[in-house]
Amino acid sequence: MADLVVVGRVIKAHGIRGEVVVDVLSDVPGRFDGGQTVVLAGEPRTIASSRPHQGRLLVRFEGVADRTAAELLRGSQLQAPAADVSDEETYYAHELVGMAVVSDDGADLGTVQALIELPEAAGYDLLEVVRGDGTTWLLPAVDDYVEVDDGPDGTECLRLVDPPEGLVHGEADVARPDDA
């Protein structure tokens, strides 16, 4: 399989019949359906079945018949071919890392250094942005704050749009109660 991307991570074994709990990192429909092939711990594996469980998936792979075999998969990454998202306004995390971040007026705010995945209940992830002076700040990866745009040099960048006060510089003017 060429052009593989990480689509999930095995958290732990579940039960005694070889199921594993998978933290899903993909929103491609059908990615974890029975019969699909993924690369698990460097080996192609066919998904026998999957079902939702507490915000994650319980997945059973062909050839993994018991808890002992499932435990050996703990911490393994699941990879699959990258989905074609060229017609959508969708980006993979690895495509955002390294992008410049600019303000609405074009001022340089830094470069995306990493993606920090939050629990699904948060509804978004964070982008760790490093400034030119080496300090970092966190940018919520939500459409309300960022747009992918063409930078002045023709490469894509993230444009910060209407950020809440204190997001960029981390110093909001906060009214403090009197100590009286």
N, C-alpha and C positions, 0 to 999 in steps of 0.2 A: 504494500500500500504506500503510495507516495503522498507527500504533503499532509502529514498527520498533524492533528492538533489535539491537545488535551481536552477531553470532554467530560471527565469525571475522575473521582478519586475514591478508592475503597477505604472506608472508615474502619469497619470491623466485620467479623462473621456474625450471622444472625440465625439462631436456631440450630437444628442438628442435620438439616437436609442440604447443606452446601450453599445457602443464600448468603449474600454479603450486603451490607449497607453501603450505598454509593452516594457520595455528595456530587450532585449533577452540576456540571459547569458548562452546559450547552442548552440552548433553547430550540434546537432543531427538532421539529416534530418527527416522531418515529425513531429517533436515534437509538433508543434503548428497547425497542420492540423485540419480541422473540424472533429468532432467525437472523438478526443483524450480526455482523462480524465487527469486532473491535480488537485493538491490540491491547492486551493486558499483561503488564510486566514483561513487555518485549515479545510476547507470543500472541499470534492471532487466536482469538477465542470467539465462539458463537454464543450469543445470548439465548438461553433456553426459555427464560421468562423474566418478567419484571412487573413490579407493582409499587404503587406509592405507599410510603410509610413515614409519617411524622416529618413531612417536608423534604424527605429524601426518597430514594428508591431502594427497594429490595430486589436484587438481581441474582439470578441463578444462571451459571454458565454450564454449557455442556462439558462433561468430564470432571466437574467439581461436585462430588456426590455427598460429602459429609462435612461436618464442622472442621475437622482437622485440615482438610484440603482448603476450605474457605479461609481458615486462619492464616495460611501461608500467603494469602493475597493481601493481607492488611497493609495499608499504606501505598499500594500499587496505583499507578495512574492508568486510566483508560484513555486510549487514543483512537481516533477515527479520521477518515479523510475530511479535509476542510470542506464545509458546505460553500456553495457559490453564493456569496452575498453581494456580488457586484451590482446588482440592480436595486439594492436596498441601501438605506442609510444605516447600515450595521457594520460594526468593526469588531475584530477579535482583539482581546486584551494585548496580545503581542504587537498588534498594529499601532496601538496607542503609545506604548512604551517607546521613548525616544522622540515623540512629537513635541514641538515647541508649544508653549502656552502663551497667548498674547491677550492683552486687554482689548476691550471694544474699540479703543482708539489706536491699537497697534503696538502698545508698549510691551516689551518683553517681560514676562512674568516667570520664566523658567522653562524647564524641560521635564516631561513625565519620566520619572525614574522607575516607578513600579505601580502595579495595580494591587490594591489591598481588598480582598474579597470579604465582604461582610455577610452575616447570616441572611438567608433569603427573606426573612421577616423585615429586614431593613428596607428592602426594595431598591437598593442601589449599592454600588461599590465605591471605593475611594481611589483617587489617583494621587500618588505621592509625587509632588513636583519639587524639583531642586532648583533653587535660584542660582544666579551667577556667583554669589558669594558663598555658596555651599550650604546655606540653610535650606530647610525643607518646609513645605506646607501641604495640607491635604485638601483636595478638591473633590467634592461629591460628583461622581460621574452620572449626572442627570441632565436630561435635555433642557431643563429650565436654566441651567448655568453654562453649559458648554455646547458649542457647535463646531463641527469640523469645517474648516474654511481653507482657502488657498492663501498661503503666506506670501510675503513680498518676493521671495525667491522662487516661487512656483511650487514649493512643496506643501503638503497638507500640514495644518497646525490646528490646535484647539483654541478657539476664540471664546473668552470668558464674557458672558452676556448677563448684565444686570445682577452682579453678585450681591449677596446680603452684606451689610456693613461688617467689617472685621474679617471677612473670609480670606482675603489675599494677604493682608499684613498681620492678621492675628491679634490686632489691637483695636477692638471695638471700644467706642466711647461708652462705657457702662456707668450708669448712675449708681453710686454707692450710698447706702443709707448712712446717716450720721451715727457716730459712735456714742452720742450723748445719752 
